[in-house]
Structures are given as C-alpha cells and as structure tokens.
C-alpha cells in the first residue's frame, strides 16, 4: 500500500520562505520573485525527487538559475524606467527584525546597493554572504567554476562594502529617529525636520513617473530637503498622515492620504540622524504593504 505524501511535506513548500527570499534578494521585486518561484516549481515538479539527496540546496540552485535569467531581462526593463528605481518594499514581521543580519541584508538600503552589481556578481554575493552557501554549490548554480566564484565573491563583497552604510544602528535608536521624522512630517515642522536630517542627507524617490510632483532626481542636503518636504505637504489636497510601520526588517514610515496608502519611506540612520531617505510612491510597488511577507534564511 503506497503512502500518501502531504503537500505540506513537499520540500518546495517547506522551504518556500527561503526560496522567495533568495529570489527577492536577487531581483528586488516581490512580483518578479513570485514569477521565479512559479517557474521553479514547474521544474521541481518535473524532477524525480527521490533522487535528490539535499532538496534545500537543489531548490536554491533552481531558483538562482531562474532568477538569473529573470534578472537579465528586468535589467533592460529598468533602463527604461522613469526616474529613480527602488526595490519593492515588503511589510515584514518582528521575526525578520529580530534576525539582525537578515534585516540588514533585505533592507531597502542594501537592495539598492545590490542593484549596482552585475547579475552574476549579485547572485554570488547573495548566495555567499546572505545564505552562506559553499562555493562549489554556488558555482553549480551560476554556471561557473569554484575558482571563478571565489574571485567574483571577493570583488562583489568589496564593491558592496564600499557602498553600504558603515554604521550598524541599534533598533531602539532607529525607531526613535523614525518617530521624530514622523512627528516633523505630520506637523510640517521645518526646524524639526532640520534637526532630524543629517546635513548631507540624500533623498531618493521612486514614483515611476506616476505621481505628480514627485522628485525624479535625488535631493541632497538637509535645508533643501526640509523645504521641499514642507512645501510639498502644504500643497497636498487632503489629509496626509505619516505613521510607523516595519518595512524590509526595519522601522519605516507609511504615508496615507485621506486614509489611502500613497507611499512608504525607509531611512538609514547614523549618529541619531537620517542620512538617506528612500521614498517609494509608485502605486505598482505598494500592493504588499498590508500583508506580512514570509522572509527567511
């Protein structure tokens, strides 16, 4: 009498959170990551699974190959994007925040840095630095020799280290700074904004060309940015409200206009001030901010 295999026992289902995280880390888009998982599932379903000794590693390799194929396509698409391109933000659970390393690696700031890597470099960096995969398994996933992967990993690590935030901020400090920024935004307090923004703060906004009045180029400097924000708030027709949320593992700001979600703001913090602002207002990227995303390592 043959045994019945429950769907919950399928390795793909068991490791789905991990597989989604791998694809999302490589693509910066939850929608694209879901497409990759669908394609990977079809390939997994066609495999003689009884012959697979280590399903977790096997599935990660499948997802990596599909994500690489997808990445080469979306890279061309992003070259035609209107304005700055930022990753698709995800509402995350406290569990993601508790894993400090995971939260750092899936942050909007880190994903933005990963965008500056080539497809193979990004895949190697993610698999090695985020998921600690052995070089030989990474080589199999990306179609290169272990020696080549080691070189790529070293180069990618140096590239990311030169561009990522250098100071790791404790969660309580990050939350306190975000709360101060929320208060300043809700009151239109110019001085309050000046006090919470670093002098050389950089603000990057992603509206995809679909939000009137959104900046299409980075705004640099506390005074310039504070005046831009206060001026923009004054022009809003309706009730604009900022509130605390948690995006990609870190404290962030949810923006609502008359009760409707219109954007999310993620920040980097150093020495008690905001050093960088990532504002995502493209409506196509806001669809996953009401349900927590399952991210895991």
C-alpha positions in Angstrom: 0.0 0.0 0.0 1.6 3.3 -1.1 1.9 6.1 1.3 0.3 9.5 0.6 2.6 12.5 0.5 1.1 15.6 2.1 1.6 18.8 0.2 2.9 20.4 3.5 5.8 17.9 3.4 6.9 18.9 -0.1 10.4 20.4 0.2 9.3 23.3 -2.0 6.5 24.2 0.4 8.8 23.6 3.4 11.5 26.0 2.1 9.2 28.4 0.3 10.1 31.3 2.6 13.8 30.8 1.9 13.3 30.4 -1.8 11.2 33.6 -2.0 13.9 35.4 -0.1 16.6 34.3 -2.4 14.7 35.4 -5.5 13.7 38.7 -3.9 17.3 39.4 -2.8 18.4 38.9 -6.3 15.6 40.8 -8.0 14.4 43.5 -5.6 10.9 42.8 -6.7 8.3 40.6 -5.0 6.3 40.3 -8.2 9.3 39.1 -10.1 10.3 36.8 -7.3 6.9 35.2 -7.4 7.3 34.6 -11.1 10.6 33.0 -10.5 9.1 30.7 -7.8 6.3 29.7 -10.2 8.9 28.8 -12.9 11.0 26.9 -10.3 8.0 25.0 -9.1 7.3 23.7 -12.6 10.9 22.5 -12.9 10.8 20.9 -9.4 7.6 19.1 -10.2 9.3 17.5 -13.3 12.2 16.2 -11.3 12.5 12.6 -9.8 12.5 13.9 -6.3 13.5 10.6 -4.7 16.9 11.0 -6.4 17.5 14.4 -4.9 19.7 14.0 -1.8 19.6 17.6 -0.5 16.3 19.2 -1.6 17.1 22.6 0.1 20.3 23.1 -1.8 18.8 21.7 -5.0 15.8 24.1 -4.9 18.1 27.1 -4.1 20.1 26.3 -7.3 16.9 26.0 -9.4 15.6 29.4 -8.0 19.0 31.0 -8.6 19.2 29.9 -12.2 15.7 31.2 -12.9 16.3 34.4 -11.0 19.5 35.0 -13.1 17.5 34.6 -16.3 14.9 37.0 -15.0 17.5 39.5 -13.8 19.0 39.9 -17.2 15.5 40.7 -18.6 14.5 43.1 -15.8 17.8 44.9 -16.0 16.9 46.0 -19.6 13.4 47.0 -18.4 14.8 49.1 -15.6 17.0 51.1 -18.0 13.7 52.5 -19.4 12.2 53.2 -16.0 11.0 56.8 -15.4 13.0 58.4 -12.7 14.9 56.6 -9.9 14.2 52.8 -9.5 14.0 51.5 -5.9 13.2 48.0 -4.7 9.6 46.9 -4.0 9.0 47.3 -0.2 7.6 44.5 1.9 5.8 44.6 5.2 7.8 42.3 7.5 7.2 40.5 10.8 9.1 41.1 14.1 10.8 37.8 13.4 12.7 39.4 10.5 13.7 42.3 12.6 15.0 40.0 15.3 17.4 38.4 12.8 19.6 41.5 12.6 21.8 40.1 9.8 18.7 39.1 7.7 17.1 42.5 8.3 20.3 44.3 7.2 20.5 42.2 4.1 16.9 42.7 3.0 16.8 46.4 3.8 15.9 48.8 1.1 19.3 50.4 1.5 21.1 47.0 0.9 18.9 46.0 -2.0 19.6 49.4 -3.6 23.3 48.7 -3.3 22.9 45.3 -4.8 21.3 47.0 -7.9 24.8 48.3 -8.7 26.2 44.7 -9.1 26.1 42.7 -12.4 23.7 39.7 -12.5 26.4 37.1 -11.7 28.0 39.2 -9.0 24.7 39.8 -7.4 23.8 36.1 -7.4 27.2 35.1 -5.9 27.1 37.8 -3.3 23.6 36.9 -2.2 24.2 33.1 -2.0 27.6 33.5 -0.2 27.1 36.5 2.1 23.4 36.2 2.9 22.8 32.4 2.8 26.4 31.2 3.4 26.3 28.6 0.6 29.6 26.7 -0.2 31.5 27.9 -3.3 31.1 24.7 -5.2 27.3 24.8 -4.8 27.2 28.5 -5.9 29.4 27.5 -8.9 26.8 24.9 -9.9 24.0 27.4 -9.5 25.6 30.2 -11.6 27.4 28.0 -14.2 31.0 29.0 -13.3 34.0 27.3 -11.7 34.5 27.4 -7.9 37.7 29.4 -8.5 35.9 32.0 -10.6 33.1 32.2 -8.0 35.7 32.9 -5.3 37.0 35.8 -7.3 33.6 37.1 -8.0 32.6 36.8 -4.4 35.7 38.8 -3.2 35.1 41.5 -5.8 31.4 41.8 -5.0 32.0 41.9 -1.3 34.4 44.8 -1.7 32.0 46.6 -4.0 29.1 46.3 -1.5 31.3 47.2 1.5 32.3 50.5 -0.2 28.7 51.5 -0.7 26.6 50.1 2.2 26.0 52.1 5.4 29.1 51.6 7.6 27.5 52.1 11.0 25.1 49.5 12.4 22.4 51.2 14.3 20.6 49.6 17.2 16.9 49.1 16.7 15.8 51.5 19.5 17.8 54.3 18.0 16.4 53.7 14.5 12.9 53.7 15.9 13.5 56.9 17.9 14.8 58.7 14.8 11.9 57.5 12.7 9.4 58.6 15.3 11.0 62.1 15.3 10.7 62.2 11.5 7.1 61.1 11.6 6.3 63.9 14.1 8.0 66.5 11.9 6.2 65.4 8.8 2.8 65.3 10.5 3.2 68.8 11.9 5.0 70.3 8.9 7.8 71.4 11.3 10.7 72.8 9.3 13.0 73.0 12.2 12.0 69.6 13.4 13.0 68.2 10.0 16.3 70.1 10.1 17.0 68.6 13.5 16.5 65.0 12.4 18.1 65.2 9.0 21.9 64.9 8.6 23.4 67.9 6.9 24.4 65.8 3.8 21.2 63.7 3.7 20.3 62.3 0.3 16.6 61.6 -0.6 15.8 59.3 -3.4 12.2 58.9 -4.6 10.6 56.3 -6.8 7.3 57.2 -8.4 7.8 55.5 -11.7 6.6 58.8 -13.3 3.1 58.0 -11.9 2.9 60.5 -9.1 2.6 64.2 -9.9 5.1 66.4 -8.1 7.4 63.6 -7.1 11.1 64.4 -7.4 12.7 62.4 -10.3 16.2 63.1 -9.1 17.9 62.8 -5.7 17.6 65.7 -3.4 20.8 66.5 -1.4 21.2 68.5 1.8 19.1 68.9 4.9 17.9 72.5 4.2 16.9 71.8 0.6 15.1 68.6 1.5 13.3 70.0 4.5 12.0 73.0 2.5 11.0 70.6 -0.3 9.1 68.3 2.1 7.3 71.2 4.0 6.4 72.8 0.7 5.0 69.6 -0.7 3.0 68.9 2.4 1.4 72.4 2.2 0.3 71.7 -1.3 -1.5 68.4 -0.6 -5.2 68.5 -1.1 -6.4 66.3 1.7 -5.2 64.8 5.0 -1.7 63.4 4.7 -0.7 61.3 7.6 2.6 59.6 8.4 2.6 56.5 10.7 5.1 53.9 11.9 5.4 50.6 10.1 8.1 48.0 9.6 9.4 47.5 6.1 12.1 45.0 5.0 13.0 44.3 8.6 13.5 47.9 9.7 11.3 50.7 11.2 9.8 52.8 8.4 7.0 55.2 7.6 3.7 54.6 6.0 2.2 57.6 4.2 -1.6 57.8 3.7 -3.7 60.5 2.0 -7.3 60.6 3.3 -6.8 57.0 4.6 -5.4 55.6 1.4 -1.8 54.3 1.1 0.3 56.6 -1.1 3.8 55.7 -0.2 6.4 54.2 2.1 9.6 55.7 3.4 12.7 53.8 4.5 15.7 55.5 6.0 19.3 54.9 7.1 20.4 56.4 10.3 23.8 57.5 11.6 24.7 59.3 14.9 21.0 59.9 15.6 20.1 61.5 12.3 18.7 60.4 8.9 21.5 60.1 6.4 19.5 58.7 3.5 15.8 58.5 2.6 14.2 56.0 0.2 10.6 57.0 -0.7 8.6 54.6 -2.8 5.3 56.0 -4.2 4.9 54.1 -7.4 1.4 52.5 -6.9 2.6 49.3 -8.7 5.0 48.7 -5.8 2.7 49.3 -2.9 0.5 46.2 -3.1 2.3 44.1 -0.5 2.2 46.5 2.5 -0.9 45.2 4.2 0.2 41.5 4.5 3.4 40.4 6.1 5.9 38.8 3.7 7.5 35.4 4.7 11.2 36.1 4.6 13.7 33.6 6.0 17.2 32.2 5.7 
